[in-house]
Amino acid sequence: MEKVSGHSVTAAGSEGHNRDTVDLNIALPLLTSVLSLGFAGALLWRFGHRQEAYHLVWSIGLLGYALSAGAEVVGGRFGWWPELYRWWYLAGAIGVAAYLGAGTVYLHRESTFRWLVSICLALGCVPPLAAGYWGEAALGLLAAACLAVVHLRRGAWFGHVAFAALVIGTLLAAAQVLRAPVDTSLLPTSSQQVVTGQAFGPDVRILTPPFNIAGAAALLAGALISAWQFWRARTQPRRVLSNGLIALGAFVPSFTSGLTRFGLSSAFFAGELVGVACILAGFMLSSSAAIPHAAPSAAPARGNVAA
């Protein structure tokens, strides 16, 4: 067993392993990266033809997924270095869940959904606030307050304001992540070791909660609200399945990453592949369904709620 960034992983495939054997810890993230990149391109093509904003935002999230998995391929094959690690962290830890959630925001006009997103963004600021990172917490709380005000005064702008706030937040985070020192002693030294965020200091790791909590909340809220509306009206079952698959795809990698504590390093990369497959299936269902627009109101909307 080897000790890597606080996780013990089995060094299956180290010395004595047949070099001709396919290394799943490289093959799986490679497949994940190719699938994500291909579908990101497909979504961009759809955005160019249909001019629907959620296609653009989802494509950014999938591009982050592709870049993160691609960095794992390069790091596993050739070794990790600080610049590669910084881009892996920025693309994966900052860019995936937040942009997938922001794309879903464009498709939900229910008042309950928008309040949940605003509140969860504020809750995502609790960790930096508790740790004494006042600037990061203040910016997140300001974004949450802006979303709440926009929802009350200019509901039609909610998706655009959420996306703009996310882009600004990503740029600010990138300025810090790409200049942050990296503890190279905590970087993986083989493909059998799972990369984590522990090579960064707490001032960088504290950036992720507002992005990930708000993004995950949007995905989960979208799935739950769609399920509730289906239960009440017994209509649009494809909408429920679509939202559920996208939410599941975002949460599967988080679950499988925990299995690395038991020496199952390949489970992490398999989880990424299963996650992106669920997301792609959800996107295909949502794009093939005809979704009418819903009127913004405090009551549950009856249309435009697919993701």
N, C-alpha and C positions, 0 to 999 in steps of 0.2 A: 504493500500500500504506500502511496505517496501523499504527502501533506501539501495542499495547494490552496493558498488564500483562505485558509480556515476550513477547507473541505477535503476529506480523504477520498481519493479516487483510485480505482484499480489501474495499474499500469499494464493493462492488457494490450499487447502490441508493441512492447518495448523490446529489449534484447531477447533474442531467441525466437521472435515472432517471424513468420514467413513474410518476406518483403513483397511477395507477389500477391498477398492477400489484400483485398480492398479495405482501406481504412474508412470505416463508417463515419468516424468523427470528422472526416474531410468530405466524403461523398454526400452525406446528408445535408450539411450546410451549403454545399455547392448546388445541390438540387433545389434547396430552399431559395437560394439567391437567384437562380435562373428563373424559377417560377415567379418569384416576386417581381423581378425586373421585367419579365415578359408581360405580366398583367398590368404593371404600372404603365407600360407603354400603351397597352390596349385602352386603359382608362383615359390616358392623355388623348388618344385618338378620338374616343367618344366625347371628351370635353371639347375638342376642336370642332366636332360636327354638331353636337347638341347644346353646347354652351351651358351645361349644368354644373354648377360650382362644386357639388359634392364629388364629381368625377375627378376634378383637379386635386381636391384636398386628399381624397383617398389615394390618388396616385403618388402624392408626396409621402404618405405614410408607408405605402408599399415600397417606394424607393428607399426609405430608411431601413425597412426590413431587408431589402436586397443588399444594401451596403453593409449592414451589420453582419449578416450571414456571410457575405463575401469576405469581410475582414477576418472572420473566423477561419475561413478556408486558407487565406494567405498566411495568417498567424500560425495555424496548425501545420502548414506545409513548410514554411520558410522561417518560422519564429516570429515572435512579437517584438516590436520596437515602439517607442513612445508615440510617434506620430500616428502609426496604425491604430494603436490603442485609443488615442484621443478621438479619432474619427469613428471607431467602433462604438465608443460610448455616446458620442453626440448623435449618431444615426439611430442607435438602438434604444438607449435609455431615455433620450430626450424626444426623438422624432417619431416613434412608431405609434404607441397608444394614443398620444395627444392628437396626432393628425387623423388617425382612424376615427377617434371620437368626434373631432371637429367636422369630419365629413358627415357623420350621423346627425350632428346638430342642424345641418342644412335641411334635413329631411323630417324634422320634428317641429311642429309649431304649437304643440300643447303647452299651456302655461305651466303645468306641473313639471314637464320635462325641463323647461328653461330655468325654472326656479331650482330644480335639483342640480343642474349643471353649475349654476352660479354659486349655490351653497357648497357644493363639493369642491369647487375651485378654492373657495375661502377655507374649507377644511384642509385642503392640501397645503395651505400656508402655515398650519399649526406646527409641523415639525421644524421648519426653519425659525419660526417665532420662538418655540420652546428652546431651541439651541442657541438663541441669541443672534441669529442672522437677520437683523431688523430690516436691512435694505431689501433683501430677497422677499421677505414676508410682506413688506409694504407694497412692493410692486404687484405681487399676486393678489393681495386684498384690493388694491386699486382696480385691477382688471375685473375682479369679481363684482365690485361695486358698479363699475361701468356696464357690465352685462345686465345687472339688475335694473339699472336706470333705463337702458336701452329697451329691455323687455317691457317696462312700464310705459315708456313714451314713444318708442319707434320700434315696435315688434318686428316689422319686416326687415330691419337692419340687423337683427340678432346674430344670424349666421355670419354675416360679413364682419361685424365687430369682433365676434369670437375668433374668426380666422385671422384678422389683423392683429389682435392681441397675441395670438399664438405665434405669428411670424415675428413680431417684435420680441417676444419672450425668447424665441429660439435664437435670434441674433444676439441678444444679450448673453444667453447661456453659452453660445458658441464662442464669444469673445473671451469668456472665462475658461471654458473647457480646453480650447485649443492652445492656451498659454499656461495651463496648470502643470506643475511638476508631476512626474510619474515615478512611482517606486518600482523600478525595474526588477527588483528582487521578488516582487509579487506577481510578475507576469508569468503565464504558462511557458514551460520549456519543451512541451511536446503536444501533439494533437490529443493525447489521452487526458489532458488537464483542461478543465473548463475555465474559461476566462470569466472574471467577475469585476465588479467596480471597485474592489478593495485597493487597487494600486493608486487610486486617487485619495486625496485627503478629504476630510469631512466638509470642507468649504465647497467642494465640487459635488459630492454625493448629495448634499442637502438641496441641490437644485431640482432633483427629479420629482419629489412628491407633488408639487403643484401640477406638473405636466401629466404625470401618470395617474394621479387620483382623479383629476378632472376628466381625462380621456377615458379611463375605465368606467367612470360614473356615467358618462354619456352613452357608452356602449351598453352597459348593463341597464340603464334606465330605458333606453330605446327598446331593448328586448322585453323588459317587464311591462312597459306601457303597451307595446304591441300585443303581448299575450293577454293583458287585461281587456283590451278592446276586442280581441277575438273572442274571449270568453263571454263578453257582454253581447256582441252582435253576431258572433259565429260567421264572420266574413273575413276574406283575405287571409287564409291560413298560410299562404306563401310568405306573407309579410312577417308572420311570427317566426317561421323557420329561418328566414333570411336574417332577421335581427339576432336570433339565437345563435346561428352559426358564426356570425361575425364576432359576437361577444365571446363565444366559446373559443374561437381562434385567438383572441387576445389574451385569454386566461390560461390556456393550455401550457404555453412555455413557462409561465410563472410556476405552475404546479410541477412540471417535470424538472425544472432547475433544482427544486428541493430534493429530488432523488439522487443528485450528485453527492449528497451527504452519506449515502449508503454505497458509494463506489460505482454507481451506474452513470458513468460519464456520457455514454451514447444516448441515454434517455433525454438529456438536455437538447441534443441536436435533433433527435427524433421528434421531440415536442415542438421545436420550431417548425419542422416540416408539416406536422399534423396541424399546427396552428395556422400556417399560411394556407393550407389546403381548405380548412374550414372557412377562412376569410374569403378565399376565392369563390367557394361554393355559395357563400352568402351574397357576395357581390353579383354573381351570375343570376341568382334568384331575384334580387332586388331590381336588376336592370331589365330582366325579362318581364317583370310584372308592370302592368299599367297602373300608375298611382296618381289619383286625382289630387288637386291642391286642397288643402284644408284651410278654413277660415281661422285666423288667430283669435282665440278666446280663452277664457278661463275654463270652459267646459272641455271635455275630451274631444279632440279633433277626430273627424271621421275619415280623413284622407291622408294625403302626403306623409305617411309615417313609415315607409319602408326604409330599410337600411341594408 
